[in-house]
């Protein structure tokens, strides 16, 4: 099983080797930080149980793309939205996607 997982990971690294981003330490190495964030206004919730997910820049292909804030129902009870992070290490930026925890 470990050999299969290693081969899958190696295939992924080879496939993305020529790309500007690749998986590193749970994040994606993007090389540079996101543009300035946009101001948004959260409108009235569409109903009970909805959670406001603020807008953020997602890494798509070789650039950042703005994802507008939205109301979302958590996938399960007591789930918490963890916002994306943009981490700078040694002059290189890493992007960690947002997710429900």
C-alpha positions in Angstrom: 0.0 0.0 0.0 2.8 2.4 0.8 4.5 1.7 -2.5 1.3 2.5 -4.3 0.9 5.7 -2.4 4.5 6.6 -3.2 4.0 6.0 -6.9 0.9 8.1 -6.9 2.6 11.0 -5.2 5.6 10.7 -7.5 3.3 10.7 -10.5 1.6 13.9 -9.2 5.0 15.6 -8.7 6.1 14.7 -12.2 2.8 15.8 -13.7 3.1 19.2 -11.9 6.9 19.5 -12.2 6.7 22.0 -15.0 3.9 24.0 -13.3 4.5 27.1 -11.2 2.8 25.4 -8.2 3.2 22.0 -6.6 2.2 20.4 -3.2 4.6 21.1 -0.4 4.0 20.5 3.3 0.2 20.5 2.9 0.2 23.7 1.0 0.9 24.8 -2.5 4.1 26.6 -3.4 2.9 29.6 -5.4 6.0 31.8 -5.3 4.3 35.2 -4.6 1.6 36.6 -2.3 -2.0 37.4 -3.2 -3.2 40.8 -4.4 -4.9 43.2 -1.9 -8.1 41.8 -0.5 -11.4 43.2 -1.6 -13.9 44.7 0.8 -17.2 42.8 1.0 -20.5 43.2 2.8 -22.3 40.2 4.2 -26.0 40.5 3.4 -28.7 39.0 5.6 -28.4 35.2 6.1 -30.7 33.1 3.9 -31.7 31.0 6.9 -30.8 29.4 10.2 -27.6 27.3 10.2 -25.8 29.2 7.4 -22.3 30.5 8.0 -20.7 33.4 6.2 -17.5 32.3 4.3 -15.6 35.5 3.6 -14.1 36.2 0.2 -10.5 35.1 -0.5 -8.0 34.5 -3.2 -7.7 30.9 -4.4 -4.8 29.6 -6.4 -6.0 28.3 -9.8 -3.5 27.2 -12.4 -0.7 29.8 -12.2 -2.5 32.8 -10.6 -4.8 33.9 -7.9 -8.6 34.1 -8.5 -11.0 36.0 -6.2 -13.7 33.8 -4.7 -16.5 36.0 -3.5 -17.9 35.7 0.0 -21.0 33.6 0.4 -23.4 32.0 2.8 -22.9 28.3 3.1 -24.3 25.4 5.1 -21.6 23.5 6.9 -21.2 20.0 5.7 -21.9 18.5 9.1 -23.0 19.7 12.6 -20.4 21.7 14.5 -18.1 22.1 11.5 -16.0 25.3 11.5 -14.7 27.1 8.4 -10.9 27.4 8.4 -9.9 30.4 6.2 -7.2 29.9 3.6 -3.7 31.0 4.7 -0.9 32.6 2.7 2.4 31.7 4.3 5.8 33.3 3.5 8.8 31.1 4.0 12.2 32.3 2.9 10.9 34.7 0.3 8.5 32.1 -1.2 4.8 32.0 -0.6 2.8 28.9 0.2 -1.0 28.8 -0.1 -3.1 26.6 2.2 -6.7 26.1 0.9 -9.6 26.9 3.1 -11.7 24.0 4.4 -14.3 22.8 6.8 -13.0 21.3 10.0 
